[in-house]
Amino acid sequence: MKKINFYCLAALSFLGACASDNQVTNVEVVTPKTVNNSSAAANESIAANVIPNKNIVPPQNNLPTPLPPLTKPATGEIIFSLSNFASLPNWVNTDVSAARKSLINSCNAIIYKSANNFLSEKAQYAGRISDWLEVCNLAKQGDVSDREFFENNFQAWEVKTENSNTGRLTSYFEPVISGSFTPDNINTEALYEKPKDLLTIELGDFDPSLKAKTIVGRISGNNFIPYLKRADINPNNTKPIFYTNIGDAISLQIQGSGRINMDDGKQYRAIFTATNGQPFSSPASELIRRGIMQLSQASAGNVKKWFETADPKLAREIINSNPRTVFYELKELKDPDTGPKGSQGVPLVAGGSMAIDPSYHAYGVPIFVSAYSGRIKDTQNISRLVITQDTGGAIKGPIRGDLFWGTGVEAGLMAGKVNHDANFWVILPKKIDPSITNPKPKFVAGR
């Protein structure tokens, strides 16, 4: 589910992460929920669903023998500190079942790769495929509880940089919207297929130091130039594949994909195929900049409602202030219980999958997140164990995550309220020592 960070719709793409070192240990658990019915009641909150397993004995408080200290890293590089499960905030009450399901999905992709390959060339701290084969096999066995599975086979490592251990958690979801193959009085906003003249160039093919870097554009004469901005894209450039209302179109493009209840009576999934390569600018940020909306009011639901009732000319100005747009393909949805695929190529699980920056983290790695100091009204602290399975244009940095909340109305309401300071712990198979294998990728402030 190649996607743009959901909270960009809800305003915080223009703010940097707070550099506080304070850590909240009294954490309430908020449980993401999947809603597959687009007509479900749009409640403003989902009750916390905390069911501690009384049969599980908390792990011992003693740490393993400390490892030798690392050489002092350059500013911004990842630093791993040995930890344990007992020290994770609210670990005993944190839902880990979704993470195990997500891990099994990731393992289904991992096991077919060469055992000697790194899980990620850019994030070699996560070890090689061979280091994961045993835990992938055990994950599918049901003889131990989910919590015991992680405690018995994994080790926790706190993620820091030289500057801070605090980053940012936001959240996204899969919207369910109505659409039409032809425009009408309600469905006026076109969603387009990938233009035939849009080209993506892999820069690593020309310079190995730029591996995994791409640029998007088009050929004009003898030159390769940036692709058209959102305001310049129309049916003369590419083919509309369906239409929806303006608020739903904004939501869909922010999320990257979604389910469409089409006018032919079938449900489809709009699947991300590309962007126009232009920089992303949050529509919510533009509303705040113009004084139309306050930061504390800029939830996803409020922004969507504003677009649906605003003067069409002003709404178009706000939309076009963001030069980036997303292109799609439509596929009929065969299994409504299967989540959208993330960048790893496996289905996402509500509350168990997270988008990260693949420059710093490999796909398929468990990360424990403790998130606090929410910036939207009526938000709760969050503790989750998730698997890295997706990425997004606004997800940059080693302590930056976007939690997949699920599908439907309620998931969208809750995802729109997540914009928290956060601490990360990577949860690795016990045989992996990230302080030795980590190539220490550089963190570029403000990316």
C-alpha positions in Angstrom: 0.0 0.0 0.0 2.4 2.7 -1.2 0.9 5.7 0.6 1.2 9.2 1.9 1.2 9.6 5.6 -2.4 9.9 6.8 -1.8 12.7 9.3 -0.6 14.9 6.5 -4.3 15.2 5.9 -4.7 16.0 9.6 -2.1 18.7 9.6 1.2 17.7 11.1 3.3 17.1 8.0 4.7 20.6 8.5 5.8 20.0 12.1 9.0 18.4 13.3 9.1 15.7 16.0 9.4 17.0 19.6 12.8 16.4 21.0 11.6 15.6 24.5 13.3 12.7 26.4 10.4 12.2 28.7 8.9 8.8 28.6 5.4 7.9 29.8 5.2 4.5 31.4 1.5 4.6 32.5 0.2 3.9 29.0 -3.4 3.2 28.0 -3.8 0.8 25.1 -5.9 1.8 22.1 -6.8 -1.2 19.9 -7.1 -0.5 16.2 -10.2 -2.0 14.6 -11.1 -3.1 11.1 -14.5 -2.1 9.8 -15.4 -3.6 6.4 -18.9 -2.1 6.1 -18.8 1.5 4.8 -22.3 2.1 6.2 -21.2 1.3 9.8 -22.0 3.9 12.4 -19.3 6.5 12.5 -18.6 6.6 16.2 -16.2 9.3 17.4 -14.1 6.9 19.4 -13.4 3.2 19.8 -13.3 1.9 23.4 -9.9 0.6 24.5 -9.9 -3.2 24.3 -7.4 -4.3 27.0 -7.6 -8.0 28.0 -4.5 -8.9 30.0 -3.6 -12.6 29.8 -3.5 -13.6 33.5 -1.8 -16.9 32.7 1.3 -15.2 31.4 4.1 -14.7 33.9 5.8 -11.3 33.4 9.5 -11.7 32.2 12.3 -11.3 34.6 13.6 -7.8 35.3 17.2 -8.7 34.9 19.0 -7.7 31.7 21.3 -10.0 29.8 25.0 -9.4 30.2 25.7 -5.9 28.8 27.6 -5.7 25.5 30.7 -3.6 25.1 29.8 0.1 24.4 29.7 1.3 20.8 32.2 3.7 19.4 30.7 7.2 19.5 28.6 7.6 16.4 28.3 10.6 14.1 25.4 12.9 14.8 22.0 11.4 13.9 23.1 7.8 13.4 21.1 5.0 14.9 22.2 3.8 18.3 20.9 0.5 19.7 20.7 0.0 23.5 20.1 -3.5 24.9 16.8 -3.7 26.7 14.2 -6.3 27.8 10.5 -6.9 27.6 9.9 -6.1 31.2 11.2 -2.5 30.6 8.8 -1.8 27.7 6.0 0.6 28.8 2.8 -1.4 29.4 4.2 -4.5 27.7 2.0 -6.9 29.7 -1.2 -5.2 28.6 -0.2 -4.5 25.0 -2.0 -6.4 22.3 0.6 -8.6 20.4 -1.8 -10.9 18.5 -2.0 -8.7 15.4 1.8 -8.4 15.3 2.1 -12.2 15.2 -0.4 -12.3 12.3 1.6 -9.6 10.5 4.9 -11.4 11.1 3.5 -14.5 9.5 2.5 -12.5 6.5 6.0 -11.0 6.3 7.6 -14.5 6.8 5.7 -15.7 3.8 7.7 -13.3 1.7 11.0 -13.6 3.6 11.4 -17.4 3.4 11.6 -17.4 -0.4 14.6 -15.1 -0.5 18.2 -16.3 -0.5 19.3 -17.3 3.1 22.6 -15.4 2.8 20.9 -12.1 1.8 20.4 -9.3 4.3 16.8 -8.6 5.2 17.7 -5.2 3.9 20.9 -4.0 2.4 20.2 -0.5 3.8 19.4 -1.7 7.3 21.8 -4.6 7.8 21.3 -4.4 11.6 18.2 -6.7 11.0 20.5 -9.5 10.0 20.3 -12.0 7.2 17.4 -14.1 6.0 18.9 -17.1 7.7 18.6 -15.4 11.0 14.8 -15.3 10.6 14.0 -18.7 9.3 13.7 -20.3 12.8 11.4 -17.6 14.2 9.3 -17.6 11.0 8.8 -21.3 11.4 7.9 -20.9 15.1 5.5 -18.1 14.4 3.2 -20.4 12.6 3.1 -22.9 15.4 0.2 -22.5 17.9 1.7 -24.3 20.9 2.7 -21.0 22.7 0.8 -17.8 23.3 1.5 -14.8 21.2 3.3 -13.0 24.1 5.3 -16.0 25.0 6.3 -16.4 21.4 7.9 -13.0 21.3 9.4 -13.2 24.8 11.0 -16.6 24.2 12.5 -15.9 20.8 13.3 -12.2 20.6 15.4 -9.5 22.3 14.4 -5.9 22.6 16.7 -3.0 21.6 15.9 0.6 22.2 16.3 2.8 19.1 18.0 6.2 19.6 20.0 8.8 17.7 22.7 10.9 19.3 20.2 13.7 19.5 17.1 12.0 21.0 15.2 8.8 21.6 11.9 10.5 20.7 10.3 10.4 17.3 6.8 10.6 15.9 3.9 8.2 15.3 1.0 8.9 13.0 -1.7 6.5 11.6 -3.4 5.7 8.4 -6.3 3.5 7.2 -8.0 2.1 4.2 -11.1 4.2 3.3 -14.3 2.7 2.0 -15.9 5.2 -0.4 -18.6 5.3 -3.1 -17.7 5.8 -6.8 -18.9 5.9 -10.3 -17.4 5.0 -13.6 -18.9 8.2 -15.0 -19.2 11.6 -13.4 -22.6 12.7 -11.9 -23.8 15.4 -9.5 -22.1 13.8 -6.5 -19.1 12.0 -8.0 -17.4 14.9 -9.7 -13.7 14.3 -8.8 -11.7 12.1 -11.2 -9.1 9.6 -10.1 -6.7 8.8 -12.9 -4.6 5.9 -14.1 -0.9 6.2 -14.4 -0.1 8.4 -17.5 1.7 6.7 -20.3 4.4 9.4 -20.5 5.2 9.2 -16.8 8.7 7.7 -16.3 10.5 6.6 -13.2 14.3 6.5 -13.3 16.3 4.4 -11.0 19.3 6.6 -10.2 21.3 3.6 -8.9 21.5 2.4 -12.5 23.7 5.4 -13.1 25.5 5.9 -9.8 25.7 3.0 -7.2 25.8 5.5 -4.4 22.3 6.5 -5.3 20.9 2.9 -5.1 17.1 2.9 -4.3 16.8 6.5 -5.2 14.4 7.4 -8.0 13.1 10.5 -9.9 9.8 10.8 -11.7 9.3 12.9 -14.8 8.6 13.0 -18.5 10.5 13.6 -21.7 10.2 17.0 -23.4 12.2 17.2 -26.6 15.7 16.1 -25.6 15.2 16.8 -21.9 13.9 14.9 -18.9 11.8 17.2 -16.9 9.6 17.0 -13.8 6.1 15.6 -14.3 3.0 17.8 -14.4 1.6 19.2 -11.1 -1.8 18.2 -9.8 -3.5 21.3 -11.2 -2.3 20.5 -14.7 -3.4 16.8 -14.8 -6.7 16.2 -16.7 -8.3 13.8 -19.2 -6.0 15.2 -21.9 -3.0 13.8 -20.0 -4.3 10.5 -18.8 -7.5 8.4 -18.4 -9.9 8.8 -15.5 -10.7 5.4 -14.1 -13.5 6.4 -11.8 -15.1 9.4 -10.0 -16.0 10.1 -6.4 -16.8 13.2 -4.3 -14.1 15.7 -3.5 -13.8 14.8 0.2 -13.4 11.1 -0.5 -11.0 11.7 -3.3 -8.7 13.7 -0.9 -8.9 10.9 1.7 -8.1 8.2 -0.9 -5.1 10.1 -2.2 -3.7 10.7 1.2 -4.1 7.0 2.2 -2.7 5.7 -1.1 -5.4 3.0 -1.6 -9.0 2.2 -0.7 -12.1 0.2 -1.3 -14.6 1.6 -3.8 -18.3 0.7 -3.7 -18.9 1.2 -7.4 -22.1 2.0 -9.2 -22.1 -1.5 -10.9 -22.8 -3.0 -7.5 -19.3 -4.5 -7.0 -16.6 -3.5 -4.6 -13.1 -2.7 -6.0 -9.8 -1.8 -4.5 -8.1 1.3 -5.9 -4.4 0.3 -5.9 -1.6 2.8 -5.9 0.5 2.7 -9.1 2.5 5.9 -9.0 2.7 9.5 -8.1 3.6 12.5 -10.3 6.8 12.9 -8.3 6.0 16.4 -7.1 6.6 17.3 -3.5 3.8 16.7 -1.0 2.1 19.6 0.7 -0.6 18.9 3.3 -4.0 20.3 2.4 -4.7 20.5 6.2 -1.6 22.6 6.6 -2.9 25.0 4.0 -6.2 25.3 5.8 -4.3 26.1 9.0 -2.0 28.5 7.3 -4.9 30.4 5.9 -6.6 30.5 9.3 -9.6 28.5 8.1 -9.0 25.7 10.7 -7.1 25.5 14.0 -4.5 22.8 14.5 -6.5 21.2 17.4 -9.5 20.9 15.1 -7.7 19.4 12.1 -8.7 15.8 12.4 -9.2 13.8 9.2 -13.0 13.9 9.7 -13.1 17.6 10.0 -10.9 18.2 7.0 -13.0 15.9 4.9 -16.2 17.6 5.9 -14.7 21.0 5.1 -13.9 19.9 1.6 -17.4 18.5 1.0 -19.2 21.8 2.1 -16.6 24.4 1.0 -17.0 26.8 -1.9 -15.8 24.8 -4.9 -13.4 27.5 -6.1 -11.7 27.7 -2.7 -11.7 23.9 -2.3 -9.9 23.7 -5.6 -7.3 26.3 -4.5 -6.6 24.3 -1.4 -6.3 21.0 -3.3 -4.0 22.4 -5.9 -1.8 23.9 -3.2 -0.5 20.3 -3.0 1.2 19.7 -6.3 1.4 15.9 -5.7 -1.2 13.5 -7.0 -1.6 9.7 -6.9 -2.5 7.4 -9.8 -4.4 4.1 -9.5 -5.6 0.9 -11.0 -8.9 -0.8 -10.1 -9.2 -4.5 -9.2 -12.4 -6.2 -8.1 -12.1 -7.2 -4.4 -12.4 -10.9 -4.0 -11.7 -11.3 -0.3 -13.0 -8.5 2.0 -11.1 -9.9 5.0 -7.7 -9.3 3.3 -6.0 -6.0 4.0 -4.3 -3.9 1.3 -0.8 -4.8 0.4 2.0 -2.7 1.8 5.4 -1.9 0.2 6.7 -5.3 1.3 4.1 -6.9 -0.9 2.1 -8.6 1.8 -1.4 -7.8 3.2 -1.5 -5.3 6.1 -3.1 -6.3 9.4 -5.1 -3.7 11.4 -3.1 -2.7 14.4 -0.2 -5.0 13.5 1.4 -3.3 10.5 3.4 0.0 10.4 4.9 2.1 7.7 8.6 3.1 8.3 11.5 4.7 6.4 13.2 1.8 4.6 16.4 3.8 4.6 16.7 2.9 8.3 14.6 -0.2 8.8 14.1 -3.5 7.0 10.6 -4.8 6.1 9.4 -7.6 8.4 10.9 -6.4 11.6 8.8 -6.2 14.9 9.0 -2.8 16.5 7.4 -1.9 19.9 6.0 1.6 19.9 5.2 3.6 23.0 3.4 6.8 21.9 2.3 9.7 24.1 1.7 13.5 24.1 -1.0 13.4 21.3 -1.5 16.7 19.5 -5.2 16.2 18.7 -8.0 16.6 21.2 -9.3 13.5 23.0 -6.4 11.3 22.1 -5.0 8.4 24.2 -1.5 7.1 24.7 -0.7 4.0 22.6 1.5 1.0 23.1 1.7 -1.5 20.2 3.8 -4.2 18.8 3.9 -3.9 15.0 5.7 -5.3 12.0 7.4 -3.0 9.4 5.5 -3.6 6.2 4.9 -0.4 4.4 6.4 3.1 3.7 5.1 6.5 2.7 6.3 9.8 1.3 6.2 11.6 4.7 7.7 8.8 6.7 11.3 9.9 7.1 13.8 9.1 9.9 14.8 6.3 12.2 12.1 6.9 14.8 9.1 7.7 12.5 6.2 5.4 12.0 2.7 5.3 10.5 0.4 2.8 12.1 -2.1 1.0 9.9 -5.4 1.2 11.8 -7.6 -0.9 9.6 -10.5 -0.4 7.1 -13.6 1.7 7.2 -15.2 4.6 8.9 -14.2 3.9 12.5 -10.6 3.1 11.6 -10.5 6.4 9.8 -11.8 8.4 12.7 -9.3 6.9 15.1 -6.3 7.1 12.6 -7.0 10.8 12.2 -6.4 11.4 15.9 -2.9 9.8 16.0 -0.1 12.3 16.1 2.1 11.4 19.0 5.6 11.6 20.3 7.0 8.1 20.3 9.8 5.8 21.4 10.8 2.7 19.4 12.3 -0.6 20.4 13.3 -3.0 17.6 12.4 -6.6 18.5 15.0 -9.0 16.9 15.7 -12.7 17.0 18.1 -13.4 19.9 20.9 -14.4 17.6 21.1 -10.9 16.1 23.1 -8.1 17.7 22.2 -4.9 15.9 25.0 -2.9 17.5 27.5 -5.0 15.6 25.8 -5.4 12.2 24.3 -1.9 12.0 25.9 0.0 9.1 24.7 3.2 10.8 22.9 5.0 8.0 23.0 8.8 8.2 19.9 10.6 9.5 19.2 13.8 7.6 17.3 16.2 9.7 14.1 17.5 8.1 13.8 14.7 5.5 
